[in-house]
Amino acid sequence: MRGKKVLDTLTPYQQGKQMQEIKEAYGLERIVKLSSNENPYGYSPTIKAYFKENPIDFNIYPDGYSTELRKAVAEKCEVEEDQIIFGSGSEEIVQMLSRAFLYSGANVIMPTPSFPQYKHNALIEGADIKEVPTVDGHHDLDTMLKAIDDQTNVMWLCSPNNPTGSVIEKELLYDFLDKCPQHVVVALDEAYYEYMEEREDPQAIKLLSRYPNLIILRTFSKAYGLAGLRIGYGLANPELIRKLDVIRGPFNTTSIAQKSAQMAIEDEIFMKETYSKNLSVRKSFEAFLDDLGWGYILSQTNFLLVSTPVSGMEVFQHLIERGYIVRPGELLGCPQTIRMTLGTEKDMETLKNVLRNYNEQLKKELSL
C-alpha cells in the first residue's frame, strides 16, 4: 500500500471508555459524563414530538441541498441561501477547508491549545503547521498576524476557544481582520456561539460582506443538543462556499439531521432555557472553585478549564472512580488541568461535594 506517509505518524481519534465499561470497572450504578461538552438538557421537545408522528423514509436519499434547513438558517442568521454550507458537524467543514486550501508548500496558522482537528486535517493535506501558543487561554492575535507569509492559506480562530473557553474581543477581532491579507482564509470557529453572553458577541456575521476571506463555523452538536446527528454549517461569501461545495459529498447530511436541525433553530424557547440554565450553573461553579482555591479560565461556553493542585490525570482518575467523567488537560495540551462540561444543577452540586472532599484529602497528603 502506498498511502500518504504522514498517516504513519498520526493516530485515529481515540474516544474514552463507554459508560457501561466504566460502570462495570468501578461497580457504579450511574455515570455523569462531563467530558464531551454535550447539552445535559437534551434537545428541543418539538423534535421528539415530530418524529413520533412522522417517520422518516430511510430508503430515500436526503435532500442534498438541505433546502428547508437552508431557508431556516438563512432567516435566523440574516444571510443569503448561497452563503451557507452544511456538514456532518462543523468538523466536516474543517475537513473541507483543509482539502480545498491546504497542500504541500502551503501553511496554516492556528492557536494552541485549540480544537485538534485543525492540525490533524492540515497534516493529512501535507501543509506546514504554525502553532501560536495562547496567552492565559486567549489567542495571541499579534503573533498570529506576524506569522503570515505568502504561503499562508488558512488562519484558524476559535472563539469561544476549546479547551480554554475564552473569547476574542470584538474590537480585537475587527482589527485582526482589517490587518489580515485577503489571500488568507480566516476560519472563525463559533461552535459554542449560543453560550456566549450578549456583551461578548462580536456579531461576526455582519462582517461577511466586508471580508470575502472570512468563514464562520457553527454546529448543532452543542447548545442545540444534536451531537448524535452530526450536523453543522458554515457561513461565508458565495464564492468561498462554491469552492467548498465542489468538495462536499452530495448527500453528506441525513434527512433526520436536516429536519431536526430545522426545528432546533426555530425553537427559541428551548435555546433560551439552555442558555439560562448553563449560565446559572457556570456562575455557581465558578464561585465554588473560588472558595476551593482552584483556578480556572473565564469561560463563555458550557465547560470550564480548571487548574488542579495535582496532575489532571490524577484528578480524572479520582473522579471517574466516583462516577464523573471529565477530560484531563494533559490530553489537551494543558498540563495540570481538567476540562469539565457543566452538567445539570443537581449533578454539579454533587460534584462539588466530591471535589471538596478530594481537596481536603490532597491538603493532608501534601502537608505530610
LOTI-256211 format. One record per residue (C-alpha): z, x, y; residue in three letters. Coordinates in Angstrom, 2 decimals. Example, Ala and Ser with C-alpha at 12.3 -4.5 7.8 and 13.67 -1.06 7.14 Angstrom:
BEGIN
w | u | v | code
7.80 | 12.30 | -4.50 | ALA $
7.14 | 13.67 | -1.06 | SER $
***
This chain:
BEGIN
w | u | v | code
0.00 | 0.00 | 0.00 | MET $
-0.90 | 1.27 | 3.46 | ARG $
1.29 | -0.72 | 5.80 | GLY $
2.43 | 0.42 | 9.22 | LYS $
4.65 | 3.48 | 8.83 | LYS $
7.20 | 2.02 | 11.23 | VAL $
8.02 | -0.65 | 8.64 | LEU $
9.67 | 2.04 | 6.53 | ASP $
12.11 | 2.74 | 9.37 | THR $
13.03 | -0.89 | 10.12 | LEU $
15.09 | -3.38 | 8.17 | THR $
14.75 | -7.16 | 7.81 | PRO $
17.19 | -9.38 | 9.67 | TYR $
20.48 | -9.38 | 7.77 | GLN $
22.33 | -12.66 | 8.06 | GLN $
26.02 | -12.84 | 7.38 | GLY $
27.60 | -14.33 | 4.29 | LYS $
27.19 | -18.05 | 3.87 | GLN $
30.24 | -20.24 | 4.38 | MET $
30.58 | -21.18 | 0.71 | GLN $
30.68 | -17.48 | -0.21 | GLU $
33.45 | -16.87 | 2.32 | ILE $
35.46 | -19.86 | 1.10 | LYS $
35.33 | -18.58 | -2.45 | GLU $
36.06 | -14.96 | -1.47 | ALA $
39.22 | -15.77 | 0.50 | TYR $
40.34 | -19.05 | -1.05 | GLY $
39.68 | -21.08 | 2.09 | LEU $
39.05 | -24.80 | 2.41 | GLU $
37.45 | -24.75 | 5.85 | ARG $
35.38 | -22.25 | 7.84 | ILE $
34.86 | -22.24 | 11.61 | VAL $
31.60 | -20.48 | 12.35 | LYS $
31.68 | -18.78 | 15.75 | LEU $
29.06 | -16.11 | 15.15 | SER $
25.65 | -17.61 | 15.94 | SER $
26.18 | -19.42 | 19.26 | ASN $
25.29 | -22.81 | 17.82 | GLU $
26.30 | -26.06 | 19.52 | ASN $
29.55 | -27.23 | 17.86 | PRO $
28.94 | -30.75 | 19.18 | TYR $
25.78 | -31.24 | 17.17 | GLY $
22.71 | -32.76 | 18.79 | TYR $
21.62 | -35.91 | 20.59 | SER $
22.60 | -39.06 | 18.66 | PRO $
19.26 | -40.62 | 19.60 | THR $
17.56 | -38.16 | 17.23 | ILE $
19.63 | -39.20 | 14.24 | LYS $
19.09 | -42.87 | 15.04 | ALA $
15.33 | -42.43 | 15.42 | TYR $
14.73 | -40.68 | 12.11 | PHE $
16.90 | -43.17 | 10.29 | LYS $
14.35 | -45.85 | 11.16 | GLU $
11.17 | -43.74 | 11.49 | ASN $
10.48 | -41.39 | 8.58 | PRO $
8.00 | -38.54 | 9.05 | ILE $
4.74 | -38.30 | 7.10 | ASP $
5.19 | -34.86 | 5.59 | PHE $
1.65 | -34.86 | 4.17 | ASN $
0.11 | -34.84 | 7.67 | ILE $
-0.22 | -31.69 | 9.78 | TYR $
1.75 | -31.75 | 13.06 | PRO $
0.09 | -32.09 | 16.45 | ASP $
-1.00 | -28.52 | 17.18 | GLY $
-0.94 | -29.20 | 20.91 | TYR $
2.57 | -30.77 | 20.86 | SER $
1.19 | -33.47 | 23.17 | THR $
4.20 | -35.72 | 23.61 | GLU $
6.70 | -32.88 | 23.81 | LEU $
4.42 | -31.06 | 26.24 | ARG $
4.47 | -34.09 | 28.55 | LYS $
8.26 | -34.31 | 28.36 | ALA $
8.79 | -30.61 | 29.11 | VAL $
6.25 | -30.65 | 31.93 | ALA $
8.03 | -33.57 | 33.55 | GLU $
11.51 | -32.08 | 33.05 | LYS $
10.56 | -28.62 | 34.35 | CYS $
8.11 | -29.87 | 37.00 | GLU $
5.22 | -27.73 | 35.77 | VAL $
1.67 | -28.47 | 34.65 | GLU $
1.00 | -29.03 | 30.95 | GLU $
-1.22 | -25.94 | 30.73 | ASP $
1.74 | -23.80 | 31.82 | GLN $
3.63 | -24.36 | 28.55 | ILE $
3.52 | -22.76 | 25.12 | ILE $
5.67 | -23.75 | 22.15 | PHE $
7.01 | -21.56 | 19.39 | GLY $
9.17 | -21.61 | 16.31 | SER $
12.18 | -20.96 | 18.51 | GLY $
11.70 | -18.84 | 21.60 | SER $
11.93 | -15.93 | 19.16 | GLU $
8.34 | -16.59 | 18.03 | GLU $
7.21 | -16.34 | 21.65 | ILE $
8.87 | -12.92 | 21.81 | VAL $
6.65 | -12.01 | 18.89 | GLN $
3.58 | -13.49 | 20.60 | MET $
4.21 | -11.49 | 23.77 | LEU $
4.64 | -8.29 | 21.79 | SER $
1.47 | -8.89 | 19.83 | ARG $
-0.53 | -9.76 | 22.94 | ALA $
0.57 | -6.98 | 25.29 | PHE $
2.01 | -4.11 | 23.26 | LEU $
0.22 | -1.43 | 21.27 | TYR $
0.27 | 2.32 | 20.71 | SER $
0.28 | 4.06 | 24.09 | GLY $
1.85 | 1.12 | 25.95 | ALA $
5.56 | 0.89 | 26.65 | ASN $
8.14 | -1.81 | 27.14 | VAL $
11.36 | -1.73 | 29.18 | ILE $
14.45 | -3.66 | 28.15 | MET $
18.20 | -3.75 | 28.81 | PRO $
20.62 | -2.60 | 26.14 | THR $
22.56 | -4.20 | 24.61 | PRO $
20.43 | -7.32 | 24.53 | SER $
18.53 | -9.52 | 22.09 | PHE $
17.45 | -7.10 | 19.33 | PRO $
14.11 | -8.80 | 18.61 | GLN $
12.63 | -7.39 | 21.83 | TYR $
12.86 | -3.89 | 20.38 | LYS $
12.10 | -4.89 | 16.81 | HIS $
8.77 | -6.51 | 17.65 | ASN $
7.76 | -3.79 | 20.10 | ALA $
8.28 | -1.12 | 17.44 | LEU $
6.14 | -3.04 | 14.96 | ILE $
3.31 | -3.08 | 17.52 | GLU $
3.59 | 0.68 | 17.99 | GLY $
4.76 | 0.60 | 21.62 | ALA $
7.14 | 3.10 | 23.19 | ASP $
10.60 | 1.76 | 23.99 | ILE $
12.50 | 2.37 | 27.22 | LYS $
16.05 | 1.07 | 26.96 | GLU $
18.17 | 0.90 | 30.09 | VAL $
21.93 | 0.52 | 29.48 | PRO $
23.65 | -2.40 | 31.16 | THR $
26.39 | -1.67 | 33.68 | VAL $
29.55 | -3.65 | 32.97 | ASP $
27.37 | -6.03 | 30.99 | GLY $
24.83 | -6.53 | 33.77 | HIS $
21.18 | -5.45 | 33.99 | HIS $
20.63 | -2.20 | 35.89 | ASP $
17.57 | -3.52 | 37.70 | LEU $
17.06 | -0.49 | 39.95 | ASP $
16.88 | 1.87 | 36.98 | THR $
14.61 | -0.54 | 35.14 | MET $
12.20 | -0.53 | 38.09 | LEU $
12.23 | 3.27 | 38.23 | LYS $
11.32 | 3.39 | 34.53 | ALA $
8.00 | 1.59 | 35.13 | ILE $
4.81 | 3.65 | 34.83 | ASP $
1.09 | 2.92 | 34.39 | ASP $
1.59 | 2.34 | 30.66 | GLN $
4.38 | -0.23 | 31.09 | THR $
3.06 | -3.60 | 29.91 | ASN $
6.21 | -5.69 | 29.37 | VAL $
9.61 | -5.87 | 31.05 | MET $
12.36 | -7.84 | 29.31 | TRP $
15.09 | -9.56 | 31.29 | LEU $
17.70 | -11.66 | 29.52 | CYS $
19.74 | -13.95 | 31.76 | SER $
22.26 | -15.03 | 30.66 | PRO $
22.24 | -11.88 | 28.56 | ASN $
23.01 | -11.87 | 24.87 | ASN $
25.51 | -10.45 | 23.88 | PRO $
27.26 | -9.95 | 27.24 | THR $
26.85 | -13.46 | 28.69 | GLY $
26.20 | -12.13 | 32.21 | SER $
23.51 | -13.41 | 34.58 | VAL $
21.15 | -11.78 | 37.05 | ILE $
22.00 | -12.93 | 40.55 | GLU $
19.31 | -14.97 | 42.27 | LYS $
18.76 | -12.55 | 45.16 | GLU $
18.56 | -9.57 | 42.79 | LEU $
16.03 | -11.34 | 40.58 | LEU $
13.80 | -12.25 | 43.51 | TYR $
13.96 | -8.72 | 44.89 | ASP $
13.15 | -7.30 | 41.46 | PHE $
10.07 | -9.50 | 41.08 | LEU $
8.87 | -8.51 | 44.54 | ASP $
9.05 | -4.84 | 43.60 | LYS $
7.72 | -5.07 | 40.04 | CYS $
4.00 | -4.19 | 39.73 | PRO $
1.72 | -7.09 | 38.81 | GLN $
0.36 | -5.32 | 35.72 | HIS $
3.79 | -5.64 | 34.07 | VAL $
4.53 | -8.90 | 32.28 | VAL $
8.08 | -9.88 | 33.21 | VAL $
9.59 | -11.92 | 30.39 | ALA $
12.74 | -13.72 | 31.55 | LEU $
14.65 | -14.99 | 28.53 | ASP $
16.76 | -18.01 | 29.53 | GLU $
17.83 | -19.12 | 26.05 | ALA $
21.27 | -20.06 | 27.40 | TYR $
19.99 | -21.59 | 30.64 | TYR $
21.55 | -25.02 | 30.08 | GLU $
25.06 | -23.49 | 30.02 | TYR $
24.79 | -21.87 | 33.45 | MET $
26.80 | -23.27 | 36.30 | GLU $
24.62 | -24.66 | 39.09 | GLU $
25.63 | -21.95 | 41.53 | ARG $
24.32 | -19.30 | 39.09 | GLU $
20.93 | -20.93 | 38.51 | ASP $
18.18 | -18.73 | 40.01 | PRO $
15.68 | -21.62 | 39.76 | GLN $
13.17 | -19.20 | 38.29 | ALA $
10.64 | -21.92 | 37.50 | ILE $
9.92 | -22.21 | 41.22 | LYS $
8.72 | -18.58 | 41.12 | LEU $
5.91 | -19.13 | 38.61 | LEU $
3.31 | -19.87 | 41.28 | SER $
4.30 | -16.74 | 43.22 | ARG $
4.37 | -14.31 | 40.30 | TYR $
1.48 | -14.68 | 37.82 | PRO $
3.06 | -11.97 | 35.64 | ASN $
6.27 | -13.97 | 35.05 | LEU $
7.00 | -15.92 | 31.87 | ILE $
10.24 | -17.83 | 31.28 | ILE $
11.51 | -18.41 | 27.73 | LEU $
13.78 | -21.28 | 26.74 | ARG $
14.91 | -22.79 | 23.47 | THR $
16.18 | -25.99 | 21.89 | PHE $
18.36 | -23.99 | 19.48 | SER $
21.41 | -23.52 | 21.70 | LYS $
22.67 | -26.25 | 24.04 | ALA $
20.31 | -28.88 | 22.59 | TYR $
21.71 | -28.24 | 19.11 | GLY $
18.40 | -27.98 | 17.24 | LEU $
18.82 | -24.48 | 15.78 | ALA $
17.85 | -25.70 | 12.31 | GLY $
14.49 | -27.00 | 13.52 | LEU $
13.32 | -23.76 | 15.20 | ARG $
11.57 | -24.79 | 18.39 | ILE $
11.41 | -23.22 | 21.85 | GLY $
8.97 | -22.87 | 24.72 | TYR $
7.60 | -20.54 | 27.36 | GLY $
6.58 | -21.33 | 30.94 | LEU $
4.02 | -19.24 | 32.82 | ALA $
0.74 | -19.40 | 34.71 | ASN $
-2.18 | -20.88 | 32.71 | PRO $
-3.97 | -17.55 | 32.28 | GLU $
-0.98 | -15.90 | 30.63 | LEU $
-0.40 | -18.97 | 28.46 | ILE $
-4.06 | -18.91 | 27.35 | ARG $
-3.66 | -15.34 | 26.07 | LYS $
-0.61 | -16.32 | 24.03 | LEU $
-2.36 | -19.43 | 22.71 | ASP $
-5.01 | -17.19 | 21.16 | VAL $
-2.25 | -15.62 | 19.06 | ILE $
-0.24 | -18.76 | 18.38 | ARG $
-0.72 | -20.29 | 14.96 | GLY $
-2.49 | -23.68 | 15.02 | PRO $
0.47 | -25.64 | 13.61 | PHE $
3.42 | -23.40 | 14.45 | ASN $
5.92 | -26.17 | 15.22 | THR $
6.68 | -29.09 | 12.92 | THR $
6.39 | -32.80 | 13.59 | SER $
10.14 | -33.25 | 13.19 | ILE $
10.88 | -30.39 | 15.59 | ALA $
8.48 | -31.70 | 18.22 | GLN $
9.82 | -35.26 | 18.15 | LYS $
13.45 | -34.12 | 18.08 | SER $
12.93 | -31.75 | 21.00 | ALA $
11.25 | -34.51 | 22.98 | GLN $
14.23 | -36.81 | 22.51 | MET $
16.69 | -33.99 | 23.14 | ALA $
15.22 | -33.02 | 26.50 | ILE $
15.25 | -36.66 | 27.59 | GLU $
18.90 | -37.26 | 26.64 | ASP $
20.66 | -36.08 | 29.79 | GLU $
23.96 | -37.70 | 28.77 | ILE $
24.36 | -35.53 | 25.68 | PHE $
23.44 | -32.42 | 27.64 | MET $
25.97 | -33.17 | 30.38 | LYS $
28.68 | -33.72 | 27.75 | GLU $
27.82 | -30.46 | 26.02 | THR $
27.88 | -28.55 | 29.30 | TYR $
31.19 | -30.09 | 30.40 | SER $
32.98 | -29.51 | 27.09 | LYS $
31.74 | -25.94 | 26.86 | ASN $
32.81 | -25.14 | 30.42 | LEU $
36.28 | -26.58 | 29.84 | SER $
36.77 | -24.61 | 26.61 | VAL $
35.46 | -21.42 | 28.21 | ARG $
37.82 | -21.62 | 31.17 | LYS $
40.76 | -22.35 | 28.88 | SER $
39.96 | -19.48 | 26.54 | PHE $
39.41 | -17.05 | 29.41 | GLU $
42.88 | -17.93 | 30.69 | ALA $
44.28 | -17.36 | 27.20 | PHE $
42.63 | -13.92 | 26.99 | LEU $
44.08 | -13.05 | 30.39 | ASP $
47.56 | -13.86 | 29.09 | ASP $
46.90 | -11.96 | 25.88 | LEU $
45.76 | -8.89 | 27.81 | GLY $
42.34 | -8.74 | 26.15 | TRP $
39.39 | -8.11 | 28.45 | GLY $
36.07 | -9.96 | 28.46 | TYR $
32.85 | -10.16 | 30.45 | ILE $
32.45 | -13.23 | 32.63 | LEU $
30.02 | -15.45 | 30.80 | SER $
27.58 | -18.21 | 31.70 | GLN $
26.93 | -19.10 | 28.06 | THR $
28.61 | -20.72 | 25.08 | ASN $
30.06 | -17.40 | 23.94 | PHE $
32.32 | -14.60 | 25.16 | LEU $
32.10 | -10.85 | 24.57 | LEU $
35.74 | -9.90 | 24.16 | VAL $
37.22 | -6.39 | 24.31 | SER $
39.59 | -5.73 | 21.41 | THR $
42.51 | -3.27 | 21.10 | PRO $
41.10 | -2.03 | 17.78 | VAL $
37.56 | -1.93 | 16.39 | SER $
35.58 | -5.14 | 16.42 | GLY $
35.01 | -4.75 | 12.69 | MET $
38.76 | -4.79 | 12.09 | GLU $
39.24 | -7.93 | 14.19 | VAL $
36.26 | -9.54 | 12.48 | PHE $
37.81 | -8.90 | 9.05 | GLN $
41.19 | -10.25 | 10.11 | HIS $
39.62 | -13.44 | 11.41 | LEU $
37.20 | -14.04 | 8.56 | ILE $
40.09 | -13.89 | 6.09 | GLU $
41.64 | -16.75 | 8.06 | ARG $
38.50 | -18.86 | 8.24 | GLY $
36.97 | -17.78 | 11.54 | TYR $
33.59 | -16.05 | 11.59 | ILE $
32.83 | -14.03 | 14.74 | VAL $
30.34 | -11.24 | 15.42 | ARG $
31.71 | -7.68 | 15.52 | PRO $
30.47 | -5.80 | 18.57 | GLY $
29.72 | -2.71 | 16.52 | GLU $
26.69 | -4.59 | 15.17 | LEU $
25.55 | -5.47 | 18.70 | LEU $
25.82 | -2.08 | 20.38 | GLY $
29.19 | -2.94 | 21.92 | CYS $
31.95 | -0.99 | 20.11 | PRO $
35.49 | -2.35 | 20.10 | GLN $
34.44 | -5.88 | 20.98 | THR $
33.76 | -9.17 | 19.28 | ILE $
31.31 | -11.85 | 20.37 | ARG $
32.67 | -15.29 | 19.72 | MET $
30.95 | -18.63 | 20.13 | THR $
33.00 | -21.21 | 21.98 | LEU $
33.86 | -23.90 | 19.45 | GLY $
35.50 | -27.27 | 19.91 | THR $
38.76 | -27.53 | 21.83 | GLU $
40.70 | -28.14 | 18.61 | LYS $
39.22 | -25.14 | 16.80 | ASP $
39.73 | -22.83 | 19.77 | MET $
43.36 | -23.89 | 20.13 | GLU $
43.96 | -22.96 | 16.50 | THR $
42.14 | -19.67 | 17.04 | LEU $
44.45 | -18.91 | 19.96 | LYS $
47.42 | -19.06 | 17.61 | ASN $
45.70 | -16.76 | 15.11 | VAL $
44.87 | -14.21 | 17.80 | LEU $
48.31 | -14.44 | 19.41 | ARG $
50.00 | -13.63 | 16.10 | ASN $
47.49 | -10.87 | 15.40 | TYR $
48.08 | -9.32 | 18.81 | ASN $
51.82 | -9.21 | 18.19 | GLU $
51.17 | -7.58 | 14.82 | GLN $
48.94 | -4.94 | 16.45 | LEU $
51.56 | -4.20 | 19.09 | LYS $
54.13 | -3.49 | 16.38 | LYS $
51.73 | -1.31 | 14.41 | GLU $
50.60 | 0.67 | 17.45 | LEU $
54.19 | 1.26 | 18.55 | SER $
55.20 | 2.83 | 15.24 | LEU $
***
